[in-house]
């Protein structure tokens, strides 16, 4: 049980790191895409 809980915690940590890295990239691509559409 302890190992499983630790594993879930590490998975959440990795997911949070991935999200913090991917989120700005996604927003940047979305902004540039909308900018290209408006022009």
Secondary structure, 3 states (H helix, E strand, C coil): CHHHHHHHHHHHHHHHHHHHHHHHHHHHHHHHHHHHHHC
